Amino acid sequence: NDAQFFITKTDASWLNGQYTNFGIVTKGMDVVNKIDVGDKILGIIIE
């Protein structure tokens, strides 16, 4: 199975009604700010 998720740094109203908001970034915004459009996230740890 594949999954996708979105980390948005600005309003993303185009996602409304299509996807469920399930969390917020509480730590590591420095890492989020280094992500560029098109980057591929190969792994993630959710605590």
Buried (B, 14 or more C-beta within 10 A) or exposed (E): EEEEEEEEEEEEEEEEEEEEEEEEEEEEEEEEEEEEEEEEEEEEEEE
